[in-house]
Amino acid sequence: MSHDIPLITTIVAGLVLAFFFGSIAHRLKMPPLVGYLLAGIAIGPFTPGFVGDVDLAQQLAEIGVILLMFGVGLHFSLKDLLAVKGIAIPGALAQIVLATLMGMGMGWLVGWPLGQGLLFGLALSVASTVVLLTALQERRLVETRRGQIAIGWLIVEDIAMVLALVLIPALSGILGGSGESLSTNALLWTLAATLGKVIAFIAAMLLIGRRLIPWTLERVAASGSRELFRLAVLAIALGFALGAAYVFGVSFALGAFFAGMILGESDLSHRAAEESLPLRDAFAVLFFVSVGMLFDPSIVVREPLLVLATVAIIVVGKSLAALAIVRAFGHPASTALTIAASLAQIGEFSFILATLGVSLGLLSQTGRDLILGGAIISILLNPLLFVVLDRLRSRKGSPHEQAHAADPAGPALPEMTGHAVLVGFGRVGHLVALALTERNQPFVVIEDDLSVVQALRLDGVPALYGNAVAPGMMELAQVAGARWLLLAIPDALEAGHVIAQARKQNPGIDIIARAHSNVERLHLEKQGANQTIMGEREIAAGMAGCVLGEALSETGG
């Protein structure tokens, strides 16, 4: 058997080391993505030992971007996108211009040619899809107004970079790189053709994709095969992304986003999101590994001041620009700060622009290393910015005031005691809530779907929006005075964290959780659950009870 298997070795080495370093980062109270980046550096060409295939890693990372944008599209409707166009379009374009000018200013101070400074500035102006969405998803902000603005902003940046990737080769001769200079007419024609392709792609998705995608999944779902349904979801995500790139010349990410957004209008969107989640997570990890592989750590020693200046533009300059723009449009400080923190990093398009610039002779190797170094450091710093934001928000007032300020969809909860705290309002949580209502048992719901929370509040049900493990959430639910904690969420690891937090505030609370296996049951009980309900076990007990009851009645027992 041949051992020349770069694809397998790169995937295995990347995932194993990502798990190893990610676990260490988690134990040190750091974001796991820090470990993923370190794993990439460890198997990159600039460190001793095993070296993974960089080109293959980048392609695997692109799959991660496709699946992640598809997942976001499932929860981001066209209505949401149009609702934020007033801030997302002018805001993103203004921020790109300001960040590019900052990069050009740094290049001018260093003595770079105009073309190199322009490309360097453009690379620093566009945020990473994976990093931004990971940060928003961890804080359950994707479906909030702040999250929608950030995602809309990201889409505009994506489209702008698609145009840049087409125009840069055409302008390379004028800017001092290789290639012939185009005439004004040829340049205008290239720009018009690119815009036409983007418009044609959007029109095709709205006119054809809106009918074809839901129709296909509905037919597959009717077959009753879960394997085929999962395969259909992946085929739609990857197929439309690839087709968008080859037929219309737009990015993979944009094609996948629109495919997901159209599918999100279908009743099967939740199931599609569930089926694609494991692969999305795995390939998102490979994205961070691939970024680490590109980084040459020696740039920090060779050009420390330039690295520092690059990071300052990304983390400070871009953030202040975004903050000022959002505030200028009349949005509250909480929204401006969230968007500023979300955009204070760079990623995928930055790497593509850097590679293109080097190939065209527009960007030096030092410029490329600075972009990669700035990306690595800004990605490492980005979670810390959100931690600072969370702490600033926590100092503004009590948990009740924070809830009201963060989500104006309803008032703060009244004081409660002897109530039940219900975590999760899916199918199981809904049935639990009905039973509690029938028995006039007061309860409060914690749910991470904003539309569900708003609907509950309209029905007069006390509900909190967010992740139950988020700081302050147990205080908001007044768990210290609660009698029961009911965990209707299917994620046993997340449920374990909730149990641990609740036990600290109320050691005597009765905790009931759901589990899918004996391993999960043991884990939850070890964390402090009084009782765990396993669906399969309860069904088996019910069936056996029916049989035994009927047998006893026949024998007169």
N, C-alpha and C positions, 0 to 999 in steps of 0.2 A: 504493500500500500504506500502510495506517495505521501510524503509529509510536506509537500509544497502547497500548503493550504492557507494562504494569507487571510482570506475572508474569515475562516473559522477561528484562526489564532487571534486575529484582531478583535473579533467580537468577544471571544472567551476571555482574553487577557483584559480587555476593557471593562467587561462586566464584573469579573472577579476582583480586579483592583478597585473598581468603583465601589463595590460592596465593602471591601476592606477599609479603604480610606473614608468612605461615607459613614461607616459605623463608628470610626474613630472621631470623625467630626461631630456626629450626633452625640457621642458620649461627652465631648468637650463643649456641648451646648452651642455648636455652630451649625449652620445650614449644611445638609448633606452634599449640596452641589459643590461646596468647597472641596470635599473629598473626591468628587467626580473629576474636577479640574486637576487635582494633584495626580489622580490616576492617569490622566492623559499626558501630563508632563513626564510621569515615570516611564511610559511606553513610547514617548516621542523620540525623534531622531537627535535631540540635543542633550539627552541624558544617557549614561551608560546602561548596558543590559539589553533586554529584549526591546526591539523596535517594531511597532505595529505599522501597518500599511496606511499612510496618511491619506492617500487618495480614496481608498475604500472607506476609511473612517468618516471622511467628509460626505461621501454618498450616503452612508448609513445615517449620518446626522441629518441629512436633507429629508430622509424618510420621517425622522422624528418631527421635523418642522411641519411636514405635510400633515401628519396625523394630529399634531397638536392644533394646527389651524383649522383642521376639519372639525375637531371637537369643540373649538370655540365657536365655529360657525353654527353648530347644532344649537347653541344657546344664545345666538345673536341674530335677531331677525333683521330683515331689510328695513322694517319700521324703526328699529333701534338705531341702525346706521344712519338713516335719513334724519332722525331726531337730533343727532349730534353734529350734523354737517356744518352748522353755523359756527362752531368752535373748532371742530376737528380739521377742516380744510384750511382756513386761514391760519390757525394756530400751528399746524404741522409745517406749512410752507414757510411761515415766519421763523419758526425755530430752526428749520433746515438752513435758511439764509444766514441767520445769526451764528449758528455753530460753524458753518462753512467759512464765514468771515473770520471767526476766531482762529480756526485752523490755518487759514491763509496768513493771518497776522503772525502766528508762531513761525510759519514757514519763511515769511519775509525777514523776521528777526534772525533766523538761522542762516539765511542766504539761499534758500531754495528757489528754483525757478517758479514762475507763476503757475504753470501746469501742475507741478508737484504739490504746491500749496493748496490749489483748488481741489485736487483729488483727495489729499489728506484731510481737508476740512469736510468734504462730502462724506468720507468714511466715518468721521467722528459724529456726524449729524443724525445718523439713523440708529434707532434702538434695536435690541435683539428681541425677536418674537418670543423665543423660548423663555428668556429671563423675565420679560415683562408679564407674560401670561402665567408663568409659575408663581410669581409674586402675587398677582391678583387672585389666582385660584387658591393659594394657601390661606388668603385672608377673606375668601368668599366675597370678592369685590367685582367679579366678572359681570354680574347682572345688576349692579348698582349703577347709578348715574355716573359716578366717577369712573367706574370700570368701563362703561360704554364709551365715554369720551376718550379714555386712554386707548382702547382698542380701535376706535374710529380714527384716532390720530395715527396709530400704527399702520392702518390700512392706507391712509394717505401717503405716509412715508414710503410704504411699499411701492405704491404706484409711481411716486416720484423717482425712486431708485431704478425702477424698470426703465423709465425714460432716460435716466442718466446712463445706464448700462448700454443703451442703444446709441446715445449721442456721443459718449466719450471716445469710442473708436473713430467716429466720423470727425471729431474735433482734435484728435491726437496730433495731427500735423501742425495745426495752428498753435496748440499748447506746448509744443516743443518735443513731442514724442515721435515715434515712428508712424508712418502712414501718410497718405496724401491729404492735403487740405481740400475740403469740399467747398464748392461755390455756395453763395447764399441761397440760391434756388434749390440746390441739392440738399442743403442742410434743412431748409424749411420743409422740403418734401419728406425727408427722413422723420422729422418731428411729427408732421401730419400723419404719416403712415403709422407711427407708433401709437399715437393717440387714437387713431381709427381702429387699430387692433384691440386696444383696451376696451373701447366702447362696443366693438363688435362682440367681444368676449362676454361682457356684462349683458348685452342684449340677448345673446344666444343662451346664456344661463337662465335668464328670466323667461324667455319665450319657450325654449325647448327643455332645458334642464328642470324647470319647475314642474313639468308634466312627466318627464322621463324618469327622474330619480325616485319620486314617491311611488310611481306605478311599478317600477322594477322591484323595489323592496316589498311592496304589498303582495306582489305575486310570489316572491320568495318566502315571505312569512306565511302565506297560505299553504305552502308545501309542508309546513310543520318541521322542517329540518333546521335545527339550530346551527349546525355546521355551515350549511349553505347560506344562512342569513349572515353569519359572521363573515364569511368569505365575500358576500355581496357588499357589505359595508366597507371592507378593506378595498375591494375592487373599485367601488365608487370614489372613495377618498383618493387612492393612488392614481386611478385611471383618469379622473377629471383633472387632477393636478398635472399629470404628464401631458394630457391632451391640451390643456390650456397653454403650457409652455411651448409645445411644438407647433400647434396650429395658430395660436394668437400671439405668441411671444411674451406672455406675461409670466410672472414668477410661479413656481410650484405652490408656494404658500398662498398666493391670492386665489389660484384655481381651487385648492382644497377648501379654503375659507368659504367661497361662494357655494361649493357643493354641499358643505355642511349647513350653511345658512338656509339653503333651499330645502334640504332634508329636514331641517328643524321645524318647518311648517307642517310636517307629517306627524300623525299620531304615533309613529314608530321611532321618533327621535330619541326618546329616553332609552329605548332598548338598543338603538344603534350606538349611543354614547357608552352604554355599559359594555357592549361587546368589543368596542375598540379601545377601551381604557387600558388594559394590560400592555398592549403593544405601544400605545402612546407613551406610557411611563418608561418602558424599556428603551425605546429609541430616543426619548428625551435625555436619558442618562448618557447614551452614546453621543449625543450632541455635545454635551459638556466635556466628555472625554476627548472628542475630536478637536475641540478648541484648545484644550491643554496640550495636545500633541503638536500643534502648530507653534507653540510659544518657545522662544529661545531665551531662557532665563538670563543669559549673559548680558542682554541689553540693559538690564537694571544696573549692572556694574559698569558697562561701557558708557552709557549715556543717562546717568541718574537724573540730571536736571531736565532733560528732554522728556523722560518718562513721567516725571512729576508734572511737568507742564501739560503733557497730553492728558493725564488723568484729571488734572484740574479743569481742563476744558470740558471733558466728558461729564464729570461728577458735579462740578461747581458751575461752570459756565452754562452748560445746557440746562441744568436744573433751574438756575436763576432766570434764564430766558423763558423757559416754560412756565415758571411761577408768575412772572410778570405778564406774560401773554394771557394766561387763564384769568388772572385777576383783572386785567384790562377789559376782558369780556364780561365782567360782572359776576363771576362765579365765586362761591365762598372759599375761604382760606383752606378748609379741609380738602376740597376738591383740587385746588391748585397744588397743595403739598403732595397729595397722592400722585397726581400726574407728573409732577416734577421728579419725585422719587422713582416712579416707574420708568421714566425715560433717561435716567442718569446712568446709562450703560450703553455699550454697543455690541454688535454680534454678527449675525450671518451675512448681511449685505456688506458690512464693513470688510469682512474677509474676502468676499467676491470682488469688491472694488479694489482692494489692495492687490489681489492676484492679477486682476486685469491691468492695473496701473504698472506693475512690474513688467508684465509681458509686452506692454506698449512703450516701455521706456520712459513713462511719465513719473514713476515713483521709484525711489532708490530702495535698496534692501533695508537701510536704516529706517526709512519711512514705514516700510511694511512691518518691521519688528516693533516700531513704536505703536502702530495701530493694534497689533496683536497683544503687546504688553498692556496697552490701555484697556483693551477688551477684557483681558484676564483680571486685571486689578479692579476694574469697575464692576465686573460681575461678582467679584468677591466682596466688594464694598456695598453692593446694592441691597442685600438683605439687612445689612447693618443700618442703612438709611431708613428702612421700614421699621426696624426696632426703635430707632430714635423717634420716628413719627408716632409709633404706638405709645411711647413713654410721654411724649409731649401731649398727646390726646388724653392720657390718663391723668395728667396734672391739671387739666382744665376744669375738672369737677368730679362729682360722684359718678358711680357707674350708671345710675339712672339718667343723669344729665348727658353722659357720653352717648348712651343709646339714643336719646332723643336728638342729639346733635348729629350723630352719624347716620341716622336713618329717620327722616322726618315723616315717614309714612304713617306714624301713629304715636300716641302719647306714651310716656313712661308708665311702667306697670304700677298699680296700687300696692300697698303693703299687703303681704299674704303670709299666712301660717297654716300648717296642716294640709297643704296642697300637694299635688303630684307634679313633678317636672318630667315632661314627656320630650325626649330627644329624638327627633326625626318624625316627619309627617308624610311618609310614603304610604304604601298600601297597608302595612302593619300598623303604623302610627295612626292612620285614619280610623281603623277599626277600634284601636284602643281608645281613641278620643271619643268615639260614639258611645262606647260602653261607659266611660267615665261621665259623659254628659247625661246618659240615662239614669245614672245613680246620683246625680247632682253633686258629684265630687269635683271641687275646684282643681284646676290644673293650668299649667303654663307650658307652651310649646316652644322648643328651640329648633329652628329649621334654617337650612342654608340656601333655600330657594326663595328669593325675595317676593316673587309673585304669589307663592303659597302663603307667606307671612302676611302680605297685604290683604289677601282674601280672608284669612282667619280673623284679622283685625276688623274687617268690615262686618264679619259675622259676630263680632263681640267676644272673640276668643283671645285671651292674653297670649301674645306670641312675640318671640324675639328672633331677629334675623342675625345669623352668623353661625360660626362653628362652635360647638359646645366646648371644645378644648381651648378656645381663644381666651387670652387673659381677661378676667373680669366677667366672663359670661356666667359663671356659677353665682356670682354676687347679684348680677342682674336678675337671674331666675329665683333669687332669694332661697337658695338651697339650704341655708342654715336653719330656716324655719319650716322646711318641707318635710313631709312624712314619707313620701315615696320618690324614687328616681327610676323612671321607666325608659330603658334604652331600646328604641325600636330601629336603630340604625344597623345595617348588616356588617359594618366594618368592626371586627372584634378588637383590633389594635387601637383604633380611635376610641371605642367604647371603654377599653381598659384605662386610657388616659382620663376619660371623663369620670370614671369610678374613683380613681385615685384622688382627683381634685375634690370630688364631692365628699369623700370620706374625711378629708382634712377639715372641711367646714362643718360637717354634720356627721360625727362618728356613728350616731344611732339611726341614720336614715335607712329605710328598707330599699334595696336596689335589686331590680329585676331586669335582666338583659336577655337578648336573643343570641343564639349561637347556631352554627351550621355543622359543627363537628364536636367530637369529644375533646379534641385539642383546644378548640376555641372555648368550650365550656370550662375546662380546667384553667385556662388562662384568665377568664373573666372572674371565676371564683377566687383565684389566687389574688387578683387585684382588689377583691372585696365585695363581689356580687353575692347577695343572699340567695338568689335563685336564678337559674338560667333556663330558658325555654328553647328546646330544639325542635324545629318543625317536624323532621322525620320521626323523632321519638314520640311526639304528641300524636301524630297521625297514626303511627303503629299502635299506640296505646288505645286510641279511639276505635280503630278497626277491631283489635282484639277484644275490647270491651263489648262491642256490638255482638261479636260471635259468641263470646262467653255468656253474655246476658241472654241471648236467644236460646243457647243450650240449657241454661239454668231454668228458663221458663218452660221449656219442653219437658224437662224432667220433674217439674214441680218443685224445684229447690228454691 
